[in-house]
Amino acid sequence: MSDHNPGLRPWRDIARRTSRQIMVGAVPVGGGAPISVQTMTNTLTSDAVATIDQIRRCEEAGADLIRVSCPDVESTAALGKIVRAARIPIIADIHFHYKRALEAADAGAACLRINPGNIGSSERVGEVVRAAKANGCAIRIGVNAGSLEKDLLEKYGEPCPEALVESALDHIKLLQDHDFHDYKVAVKASDVFLAVAAYAQLADAVDCPLHLGITEAGGLIGGTVKSALGIGNLLWAGIGDTIRVSLSAEPEEEVRVGYEILKSLGLRTRGVRVVSCPSCARQGFDVIRTVQALEEALSHIKTPMSLSVLGCVVNGPGEARETDIGITGGGNGKHMVFLSGVTDHHVEDADMIAHIVKLVEAKAAEIDAGSSVSMDTLHGKAA
């Protein structure tokens, strides 16, 4: 997106939906704030040590928010220690037992993920709202195609966009009836078409922030593809204020995939954006293994910048002109290195990976110090 340079490449611009802003701890959601990336722990929340350790890995991966399950009193009893140890806001996941929501709010959760419809009576919802207000908690209304209310399933015959949106609007009214407005909403489904259609309808009906996700998306590869299609489709249309990629994988992988989706649309950047070829018989070095090694060696870089790794000179120079650092495969084990889009020097096979890592680290330091600007910024590819 080129908001910093309007009109530079208008076909890359995304006009984000206007929504009001809420705060989840210190993280703004909606109202033009950066799209936040969140995930969810899979440890027993009652095991505070294991949960904090997993949260730390997610923080290192770049998570802005993290959700923890609170199914029992042992979990909410451990929540205070977890909240104090975490560097990012904690969202408490609550189902059915409204008292867990009260305990989580008192323990310092920044947000309560609830389905008001399964919390119970209006009086119980009122108690949850009062606890949220007293503790400065936001609330996420979580509607899911797999747990729609019986009356809506009878009315519509099956989970459909209209049913998901009606459920969300009913739940919103429950909170508004108690004069609570610091909420965000999700209408998730495992079916990409259903989820995208439901979010699109809801976006037109409300002004609150929207939490995007394709639920039960699958494993690392399949779930990444489904999430990229669904979440990416909505983000491209300007819809979405915070995202969670739901994978049958470790939560830090969800964070990494979330950032890759945002990076691909120029909505948010973190770390090194790698441009690399699929490799072929023209390659001057082993592109696949080189990219794997570089991604691992550069995982500590948080500065937004770009690196192109191309096996030959067919597309290499053209891609290198668009990136901060580039390498193009050459003959006799000698490869051309580009700096800021300009041919600079050669490097030999044996030194290539270590050499590129040093160049990336040096460029990142320059960008952080303000003495250099990333090519992604110059070319309108950075958020």
C-alpha beads as a LAMMPS data file, in Angstrom:
LAMMPS data file: protein, C-alpha beads

383 atoms
382 bonds

1 atom types
1 bond types

-500.0 500.0 xlo xhi
-500.0 500.0 ylo yhi
-500.0 500.0 zlo zhi

Masses

1 110.0

Atoms # bond

1 1 1 0.000 0.000 0.000
2 1 1 1.321 3.438 -0.815
3 1 1 -0.514 5.683 1.669
4 1 1 2.799 7.399 2.372
5 1 1 3.104 8.192 -1.340
6 1 1 -0.461 8.393 -2.763
7 1 1 -0.781 7.750 -6.436
8 1 1 2.663 6.163 -6.778
9 1 1 1.097 2.812 -7.677
10 1 1 -2.673 3.210 -7.311
11 1 1 -3.302 -0.407 -8.276
12 1 1 -1.555 -1.378 -5.034
13 1 1 -3.606 0.866 -2.743
14 1 1 -6.107 -0.639 -0.298
15 1 1 -8.821 1.613 1.142
16 1 1 -9.488 0.235 4.605
17 1 1 -13.018 0.186 5.965
18 1 1 -13.670 2.941 8.483
19 1 1 -14.310 1.540 11.945
20 1 1 -14.319 2.965 15.415
21 1 1 -11.379 2.152 17.631
22 1 1 -11.227 0.156 20.827
23 1 1 -8.269 -0.595 23.051
24 1 1 -7.175 -4.117 23.962
25 1 1 -4.751 -3.279 26.709
26 1 1 -2.262 -0.933 25.091
27 1 1 -3.025 -2.187 21.564
28 1 1 -5.441 -0.094 19.478
29 1 1 -7.806 -2.098 17.286
30 1 1 -9.743 -0.422 14.492
31 1 1 -9.928 3.242 13.638
32 1 1 -7.029 3.050 11.207
33 1 1 -4.632 1.392 13.678
34 1 1 -2.177 -1.171 12.268
35 1 1 -3.848 -4.543 11.778
36 1 1 -2.865 -6.566 14.831
37 1 1 -1.780 -10.197 14.682
38 1 1 -2.876 -12.595 17.365
39 1 1 -2.740 -16.276 18.180
40 1 1 -3.862 -18.618 20.963
41 1 1 -1.939 -20.783 23.391
42 1 1 -2.511 -24.533 23.405
43 1 1 -0.999 -25.265 26.814
44 1 1 -3.126 -25.838 29.889
45 1 1 -3.660 -22.337 31.227
46 1 1 -3.537 -23.775 34.727
47 1 1 0.136 -24.551 33.977
48 1 1 1.356 -20.967 34.172
49 1 1 5.008 -21.805 33.494
50 1 1 4.291 -23.687 30.263
51 1 1 1.805 -21.051 29.126
52 1 1 4.203 -18.165 29.793
53 1 1 6.954 -20.013 27.931
54 1 1 4.700 -20.414 24.907
55 1 1 3.588 -16.777 25.090
56 1 1 7.252 -15.725 25.077
57 1 1 7.857 -17.634 21.820
58 1 1 4.808 -15.977 20.272
59 1 1 6.027 -12.561 21.395
60 1 1 9.361 -13.220 19.727
61 1 1 7.512 -14.181 16.539
62 1 1 5.761 -10.798 16.641
63 1 1 2.353 -11.462 18.212
64 1 1 0.508 -8.300 19.243
65 1 1 -2.202 -10.086 21.241
66 1 1 -2.601 -13.603 22.585
67 1 1 -5.629 -15.555 23.736
68 1 1 -5.687 -18.197 26.462
69 1 1 -8.477 -20.646 27.301
70 1 1 -10.191 -20.256 30.650
71 1 1 -12.448 -23.313 30.931
72 1 1 -12.116 -23.793 34.696
73 1 1 -11.308 -22.038 37.938
74 1 1 -7.748 -23.433 37.904
75 1 1 -7.132 -21.543 34.669
76 1 1 -8.427 -18.212 35.911
77 1 1 -6.477 -18.717 39.143
78 1 1 -3.259 -18.888 37.094
79 1 1 -4.245 -16.006 34.830
80 1 1 -2.957 -13.217 37.067
81 1 1 0.575 -14.633 37.003
82 1 1 0.366 -15.071 33.231
83 1 1 -0.855 -11.510 32.683
84 1 1 1.954 -10.086 34.801
85 1 1 4.589 -12.078 32.906
86 1 1 3.301 -11.346 29.399
87 1 1 4.607 -8.400 27.406
88 1 1 1.472 -8.294 25.246
89 1 1 -2.225 -8.078 26.211
90 1 1 -3.958 -11.290 27.200
91 1 1 -7.407 -12.236 25.889
92 1 1 -9.365 -14.700 28.019
93 1 1 -11.401 -17.258 26.063
94 1 1 -14.688 -17.917 27.852
95 1 1 -17.478 -20.345 26.997
96 1 1 -20.667 -21.024 28.956
97 1 1 -19.382 -20.261 32.469
98 1 1 -19.941 -16.555 33.043
99 1 1 -18.109 -16.686 36.380
100 1 1 -14.890 -17.496 34.509
101 1 1 -15.352 -14.192 32.682
102 1 1 -15.706 -12.340 35.984
103 1 1 -12.591 -14.030 37.362
104 1 1 -10.597 -13.368 34.179
105 1 1 -11.506 -9.685 34.208
106 1 1 -10.423 -9.399 37.830
107 1 1 -7.177 -11.250 37.009
108 1 1 -6.168 -8.583 34.487
109 1 1 -7.295 -9.908 31.102
110 1 1 -7.331 -7.104 28.539
111 1 1 -10.213 -8.639 26.621
112 1 1 -12.865 -11.306 27.131
113 1 1 -13.739 -13.521 24.186
114 1 1 -17.342 -14.524 24.767
115 1 1 -20.423 -15.638 22.945
116 1 1 -23.103 -13.666 24.806
117 1 1 -25.700 -16.167 23.664
118 1 1 -24.130 -19.043 25.625
119 1 1 -23.252 -16.991 28.706
120 1 1 -26.838 -17.228 29.906
121 1 1 -29.484 -14.720 30.871
122 1 1 -29.351 -10.983 30.281
123 1 1 -28.580 -10.614 33.967
124 1 1 -25.457 -12.760 33.615
125 1 1 -24.376 -10.840 30.526
126 1 1 -24.889 -7.706 32.609
127 1 1 -22.561 -9.067 35.291
128 1 1 -19.880 -9.767 32.696
129 1 1 -20.267 -6.255 31.279
130 1 1 -19.952 -4.692 34.721
131 1 1 -16.783 -6.691 35.387
132 1 1 -15.374 -5.668 31.994
133 1 1 -16.131 -1.988 32.657
134 1 1 -14.642 -2.129 36.145
135 1 1 -11.413 -3.673 34.869
136 1 1 -11.035 -1.848 31.560
137 1 1 -11.633 -4.987 29.482
138 1 1 -12.726 -5.061 25.888
139 1 1 -15.010 -7.853 24.682
140 1 1 -14.828 -9.921 21.508
141 1 1 -18.081 -11.390 20.296
142 1 1 -17.196 -14.684 18.667
143 1 1 -19.772 -16.110 16.267
144 1 1 -18.879 -19.438 14.682
145 1 1 -20.675 -21.367 11.949
146 1 1 -20.128 -24.564 13.944
147 1 1 -22.001 -23.327 17.007
148 1 1 -24.875 -21.243 15.682
149 1 1 -27.987 -20.970 17.817
150 1 1 -30.666 -23.598 17.225
151 1 1 -33.348 -21.064 16.305
152 1 1 -31.144 -19.564 13.575
153 1 1 -30.363 -22.993 12.141
154 1 1 -34.095 -23.734 12.066
155 1 1 -34.816 -20.370 10.452
156 1 1 -32.170 -20.607 7.713
157 1 1 -31.817 -24.373 7.380
158 1 1 -28.013 -24.313 7.513
159 1 1 -25.125 -22.015 8.443
160 1 1 -25.199 -19.172 5.920
161 1 1 -23.926 -15.576 5.838
162 1 1 -27.298 -14.190 6.882
163 1 1 -27.449 -16.513 9.898
164 1 1 -23.938 -15.587 11.044
165 1 1 -24.636 -11.876 10.699
166 1 1 -27.991 -12.102 12.479
167 1 1 -26.316 -13.939 15.345
168 1 1 -23.642 -11.251 15.563
169 1 1 -26.196 -8.445 15.539
170 1 1 -28.225 -10.159 18.273
171 1 1 -25.116 -10.444 20.432
172 1 1 -24.127 -6.843 19.752
173 1 1 -27.570 -5.739 20.938
174 1 1 -27.095 -7.681 24.175
175 1 1 -23.958 -5.661 24.924
176 1 1 -25.438 -2.375 23.760
177 1 1 -28.480 -2.933 25.981
178 1 1 -26.013 -2.855 28.870
179 1 1 -24.380 0.301 27.483
180 1 1 -21.185 -1.511 26.508
181 1 1 -19.471 -0.481 23.287
182 1 1 -15.823 -1.577 23.584
183 1 1 -16.310 -4.682 21.506
184 1 1 -15.040 -6.281 18.330
185 1 1 -16.769 -9.037 16.394
186 1 1 -15.845 -12.186 14.473
187 1 1 -18.085 -14.303 12.222
188 1 1 -15.839 -17.280 11.539
189 1 1 -16.410 -20.368 9.447
190 1 1 -14.194 -23.149 8.133
191 1 1 -15.724 -22.609 4.686
192 1 1 -13.856 -19.772 2.964
193 1 1 -16.832 -18.683 0.860
194 1 1 -19.148 -18.583 3.886
195 1 1 -16.707 -16.662 6.051
196 1 1 -15.874 -14.060 3.398
197 1 1 -19.541 -13.460 2.553
198 1 1 -20.505 -13.161 6.229
199 1 1 -17.718 -10.685 7.008
200 1 1 -18.592 -8.617 3.943
201 1 1 -22.232 -8.369 5.031
202 1 1 -21.311 -7.590 8.632
203 1 1 -18.844 -4.897 7.554
204 1 1 -21.704 -3.041 5.889
205 1 1 -23.976 -3.389 8.912
206 1 1 -21.773 -2.250 11.814
207 1 1 -18.998 0.230 12.593
208 1 1 -17.144 -1.821 15.211
209 1 1 -13.701 -3.386 14.621
210 1 1 -13.742 -6.831 12.994
211 1 1 -11.578 -9.781 13.991
212 1 1 -10.816 -11.940 10.942
213 1 1 -10.226 -15.647 10.809
214 1 1 -10.998 -18.833 8.908
215 1 1 -11.675 -21.223 11.754
216 1 1 -10.571 -24.866 11.798
217 1 1 -8.550 -24.104 8.661
218 1 1 -6.370 -27.228 8.851
219 1 1 -2.670 -28.020 9.078
220 1 1 0.287 -25.770 8.370
221 1 1 0.138 -25.943 4.562
222 1 1 -3.585 -26.443 3.941
223 1 1 -4.591 -24.049 6.689
224 1 1 -2.174 -21.407 5.462
225 1 1 -3.639 -21.595 1.964
226 1 1 -7.247 -21.365 3.202
227 1 1 -6.414 -18.532 5.581
228 1 1 -4.508 -16.606 2.936
229 1 1 -7.450 -16.908 0.554
230 1 1 -10.098 -15.947 3.090
231 1 1 -8.313 -13.392 5.241
232 1 1 -6.403 -12.032 2.251
233 1 1 -9.601 -11.587 0.238
234 1 1 -11.169 -9.552 3.045
235 1 1 -8.063 -7.489 3.763
236 1 1 -7.720 -6.696 0.060
237 1 1 -11.305 -5.369 0.208
238 1 1 -10.300 -3.182 3.168
239 1 1 -12.112 -5.295 5.777
240 1 1 -10.443 -6.347 9.016
241 1 1 -8.747 -4.798 12.027
242 1 1 -7.134 -7.781 13.747
243 1 1 -6.435 -11.317 12.502
244 1 1 -5.817 -14.792 13.802
245 1 1 -4.670 -17.582 11.501
246 1 1 -6.098 -20.822 12.911
247 1 1 -3.743 -23.721 12.206
248 1 1 -3.184 -27.207 13.548
249 1 1 0.363 -26.068 14.243
250 1 1 2.270 -24.309 16.994
251 1 1 0.919 -20.824 17.756
252 1 1 4.113 -19.051 16.723
253 1 1 3.557 -20.479 13.220
254 1 1 0.148 -18.803 13.185
255 1 1 1.859 -15.494 13.940
256 1 1 4.411 -15.949 11.152
257 1 1 1.713 -16.805 8.607
258 1 1 -0.367 -13.837 9.744
259 1 1 2.499 -11.485 9.106
260 1 1 3.198 -13.041 5.710
261 1 1 -0.421 -12.404 4.696
262 1 1 -0.155 -8.771 5.786
263 1 1 3.261 -8.366 4.144
264 1 1 2.010 -9.734 0.837
265 1 1 -0.623 -6.979 0.745
266 1 1 1.698 -4.246 1.964
267 1 1 -0.538 -3.708 4.991
268 1 1 2.131 -4.351 7.575
269 1 1 5.765 -5.352 7.485
270 1 1 8.079 -7.087 9.925
271 1 1 11.414 -8.649 9.214
272 1 1 12.865 -9.611 5.863
273 1 1 10.565 -9.937 2.865
274 1 1 12.150 -12.636 0.692
275 1 1 11.656 -12.722 -3.076
276 1 1 12.956 -15.998 -4.488
277 1 1 12.523 -18.127 -7.586
278 1 1 11.162 -21.705 -7.622
279 1 1 14.532 -22.862 -9.028
280 1 1 15.185 -24.672 -12.299
281 1 1 18.043 -26.123 -14.331
282 1 1 19.357 -22.608 -15.009
283 1 1 20.160 -22.003 -11.335
284 1 1 23.721 -21.105 -10.459
285 1 1 23.294 -22.302 -6.863
286 1 1 20.862 -24.447 -4.853
287 1 1 18.071 -21.895 -4.457
288 1 1 15.801 -24.018 -2.280
289 1 1 18.427 -24.856 0.342
290 1 1 19.858 -21.320 0.195
291 1 1 16.480 -19.704 0.907
292 1 1 15.810 -22.152 3.744
293 1 1 19.179 -21.358 5.310
294 1 1 18.746 -17.594 4.904
295 1 1 15.218 -17.540 6.342
296 1 1 16.468 -19.386 9.417
297 1 1 19.610 -17.261 9.756
298 1 1 17.636 -14.021 9.394
299 1 1 14.688 -14.894 11.652
300 1 1 16.061 -12.509 14.305
301 1 1 15.736 -9.484 12.019
302 1 1 12.637 -7.444 12.871
303 1 1 13.414 -4.435 10.670
304 1 1 11.195 -4.336 7.567
305 1 1 13.379 -4.789 4.476
306 1 1 13.652 -6.969 1.373
307 1 1 15.973 -9.619 -0.043
308 1 1 15.837 -11.228 -3.494
309 1 1 17.410 -14.646 -4.079
310 1 1 17.329 -15.638 -7.760
311 1 1 19.131 -18.587 -9.288
312 1 1 20.008 -17.038 -12.631
313 1 1 20.208 -13.800 -14.613
314 1 1 16.874 -14.127 -16.439
315 1 1 14.732 -12.385 -13.807
316 1 1 17.392 -11.808 -11.168
317 1 1 18.528 -8.275 -12.060
318 1 1 14.938 -7.050 -12.477
319 1 1 13.893 -8.395 -9.065
320 1 1 17.098 -7.125 -7.435
321 1 1 16.322 -3.584 -8.562
322 1 1 13.244 -3.694 -6.330
323 1 1 14.910 -5.030 -3.166
324 1 1 17.407 -3.831 -0.579
325 1 1 19.773 -6.713 -1.169
326 1 1 19.769 -9.167 -4.030
327 1 1 21.791 -12.095 -5.247
328 1 1 21.704 -13.594 -8.717
329 1 1 23.319 -16.893 -9.639
330 1 1 26.285 -16.804 -12.004
331 1 1 28.693 -19.195 -13.601
332 1 1 31.720 -20.898 -12.045
333 1 1 30.271 -20.475 -8.527
334 1 1 30.513 -16.676 -8.605
335 1 1 27.275 -14.769 -8.008
336 1 1 26.316 -11.132 -8.426
337 1 1 25.280 -9.122 -5.369
338 1 1 23.019 -6.077 -5.680
339 1 1 22.773 -3.362 -3.013
340 1 1 19.785 -1.006 -3.097
341 1 1 18.987 -2.210 -6.588
342 1 1 22.446 -1.567 -8.053
343 1 1 25.068 -4.116 -9.135
344 1 1 27.813 -3.982 -6.517
345 1 1 30.109 -7.015 -6.293
346 1 1 30.468 -10.791 -6.627
347 1 1 30.501 -13.504 -3.981
348 1 1 31.578 -17.129 -4.214
349 1 1 29.515 -20.171 -3.244
350 1 1 31.357 -20.977 -0.035
351 1 1 30.902 -17.491 1.418
352 1 1 27.458 -16.674 0.032
353 1 1 25.086 -17.321 2.955
354 1 1 27.294 -15.798 5.668
355 1 1 28.008 -12.830 3.389
356 1 1 24.322 -12.143 2.682
357 1 1 23.474 -12.398 6.392
358 1 1 26.107 -9.759 7.211
359 1 1 24.789 -7.481 4.475
360 1 1 21.207 -7.816 5.722
361 1 1 22.227 -7.149 9.328
362 1 1 24.181 -4.070 8.270
363 1 1 21.292 -2.746 6.162
364 1 1 18.837 -3.327 9.000
365 1 1 21.083 -1.370 11.359
366 1 1 21.218 1.509 8.861
367 1 1 17.431 1.556 8.501
368 1 1 16.973 1.472 12.279
369 1 1 19.425 4.338 12.671
370 1 1 17.596 6.408 10.068
371 1 1 20.617 6.646 7.775
372 1 1 18.987 4.492 5.094
373 1 1 15.508 3.785 3.733
374 1 1 14.228 0.412 2.587
375 1 1 13.557 -0.051 -1.123
376 1 1 10.105 -1.307 -0.105
377 1 1 9.338 2.178 1.207
378 1 1 10.639 3.843 -1.933
379 1 1 8.600 1.516 -4.134
380 1 1 5.387 1.751 -2.128
381 1 1 5.462 -1.858 -0.905
382 1 1 5.792 -1.103 2.809
383 1 1 2.980 -0.221 5.174

Bonds

1 1 1 2
2 1 2 3
3 1 3 4
4 1 4 5
5 1 5 6
6 1 6 7
7 1 7 8
8 1 8 9
9 1 9 10
10 1 10 11
11 1 11 12
12 1 12 13
13 1 13 14
14 1 14 15
15 1 15 16
16 1 16 17
17 1 17 18
18 1 18 19
19 1 19 20
20 1 20 21
21 1 21 22
22 1 22 23
23 1 23 24
24 1 24 25
25 1 25 26
26 1 26 27
27 1 27 28
28 1 28 29
29 1 29 30
30 1 30 31
31 1 31 32
32 1 32 33
33 1 33 34
34 1 34 35
35 1 35 36
36 1 36 37
37 1 37 38
38 1 38 39
39 1 39 40
40 1 40 41
41 1 41 42
42 1 42 43
43 1 43 44
44 1 44 45
45 1 45 46
46 1 46 47
47 1 47 48
48 1 48 49
49 1 49 50
50 1 50 51
51 1 51 52
52 1 52 53
53 1 53 54
54 1 54 55
55 1 55 56
56 1 56 57
57 1 57 58
58 1 58 59
59 1 59 60
60 1 60 61
61 1 61 62
62 1 62 63
63 1 63 64
64 1 64 65
65 1 65 66
66 1 66 67
67 1 67 68
68 1 68 69
69 1 69 70
70 1 70 71
71 1 71 72
72 1 72 73
73 1 73 74
74 1 74 75
75 1 75 76
76 1 76 77
77 1 77 78
78 1 78 79
79 1 79 80
80 1 80 81
81 1 81 82
82 1 82 83
83 1 83 84
84 1 84 85
85 1 85 86
86 1 86 87
87 1 87 88
88 1 88 89
89 1 89 90
90 1 90 91
91 1 91 92
92 1 92 93
93 1 93 94
94 1 94 95
95 1 95 96
96 1 96 97
97 1 97 98
98 1 98 99
99 1 99 100
100 1 100 101
101 1 101 102
102 1 102 103
103 1 103 104
104 1 104 105
105 1 105 106
106 1 106 107
107 1 107 108
108 1 108 109
109 1 109 110
110 1 110 111
111 1 111 112
112 1 112 113
113 1 113 114
114 1 114 115
115 1 115 116
116 1 116 117
117 1 117 118
118 1 118 119
119 1 119 120
120 1 120 121
121 1 121 122
122 1 122 123
123 1 123 124
124 1 124 125
125 1 125 126
126 1 126 127
127 1 127 128
128 1 128 129
129 1 129 130
130 1 130 131
131 1 131 132
132 1 132 133
133 1 133 134
134 1 134 135
135 1 135 136
136 1 136 137
137 1 137 138
138 1 138 139
139 1 139 140
140 1 140 141
141 1 141 142
142 1 142 143
143 1 143 144
144 1 144 145
145 1 145 146
146 1 146 147
147 1 147 148
148 1 148 149
149 1 149 150
150 1 150 151
151 1 151 152
152 1 152 153
153 1 153 154
154 1 154 155
155 1 155 156
156 1 156 157
157 1 157 158
158 1 158 159
159 1 159 160
160 1 160 161
161 1 161 162
162 1 162 163
163 1 163 164
164 1 164 165
165 1 165 166
166 1 166 167
167 1 167 168
168 1 168 169
169 1 169 170
170 1 170 171
171 1 171 172
172 1 172 173
173 1 173 174
174 1 174 175
175 1 175 176
176 1 176 177
177 1 177 178
178 1 178 179
179 1 179 180
180 1 180 181
181 1 181 182
182 1 182 183
183 1 183 184
184 1 184 185
185 1 185 186
186 1 186 187
187 1 187 188
188 1 188 189
189 1 189 190
190 1 190 191
191 1 191 192
192 1 192 193
193 1 193 194
194 1 194 195
195 1 195 196
196 1 196 197
197 1 197 198
198 1 198 199
199 1 199 200
200 1 200 201
201 1 201 202
202 1 202 203
203 1 203 204
204 1 204 205
205 1 205 206
206 1 206 207
207 1 207 208
208 1 208 209
209 1 209 210
210 1 210 211
211 1 211 212
212 1 212 213
213 1 213 214
214 1 214 215
215 1 215 216
216 1 216 217
217 1 217 218
218 1 218 219
219 1 219 220
220 1 220 221
221 1 221 222
222 1 222 223
223 1 223 224
224 1 224 225
225 1 225 226
226 1 226 227
227 1 227 228
228 1 228 229
229 1 229 230
230 1 230 231
231 1 231 232
232 1 232 233
233 1 233 234
234 1 234 235
235 1 235 236
236 1 236 237
237 1 237 238
238 1 238 239
239 1 239 240
240 1 240 241
241 1 241 242
242 1 242 243
243 1 243 244
244 1 244 245
245 1 245 246
246 1 246 247
247 1 247 248
248 1 248 249
249 1 249 250
250 1 250 251
251 1 251 252
252 1 252 253
253 1 253 254
254 1 254 255
255 1 255 256
256 1 256 257
257 1 257 258
258 1 258 259
259 1 259 260
260 1 260 261
261 1 261 262
262 1 262 263
263 1 263 264
264 1 264 265
265 1 265 266
266 1 266 267
267 1 267 268
268 1 268 269
269 1 269 270
270 1 270 271
271 1 271 272
272 1 272 273
273 1 273 274
274 1 274 275
275 1 275 276
276 1 276 277
277 1 277 278
278 1 278 279
279 1 279 280
280 1 280 281
281 1 281 282
282 1 282 283
283 1 283 284
284 1 284 285
285 1 285 286
286 1 286 287
287 1 287 288
288 1 288 289
289 1 289 290
290 1 290 291
291 1 291 292
292 1 292 293
293 1 293 294
294 1 294 295
295 1 295 296
296 1 296 297
297 1 297 298
298 1 298 299
299 1 299 300
300 1 300 301
301 1 301 302
302 1 302 303
303 1 303 304
304 1 304 305
305 1 305 306
306 1 306 307
307 1 307 308
308 1 308 309
309 1 309 310
310 1 310 311
311 1 311 312
312 1 312 313
313 1 313 314
314 1 314 315
315 1 315 316
316 1 316 317
317 1 317 318
318 1 318 319
319 1 319 320
320 1 320 321
321 1 321 322
322 1 322 323
323 1 323 324
324 1 324 325
325 1 325 326
326 1 326 327
327 1 327 328
328 1 328 329
329 1 329 330
330 1 330 331
331 1 331 332
332 1 332 333
333 1 333 334
334 1 334 335
335 1 335 336
336 1 336 337
337 1 337 338
338 1 338 339
339 1 339 340
340 1 340 341
341 1 341 342
342 1 342 343
343 1 343 344
344 1 344 345
345 1 345 346
346 1 346 347
347 1 347 348
348 1 348 349
349 1 349 350
350 1 350 351
351 1 351 352
352 1 352 353
353 1 353 354
354 1 354 355
355 1 355 356
356 1 356 357
357 1 357 358
358 1 358 359
359 1 359 360
360 1 360 361
361 1 361 362
362 1 362 363
363 1 363 364
364 1 364 365
365 1 365 366
366 1 366 367
367 1 367 368
368 1 368 369
369 1 369 370
370 1 370 371
371 1 371 372
372 1 372 373
373 1 373 374
374 1 374 375
375 1 375 376
376 1 376 377
377 1 377 378
378 1 378 379
379 1 379 380
380 1 380 381
381 1 381 382
382 1 382 383
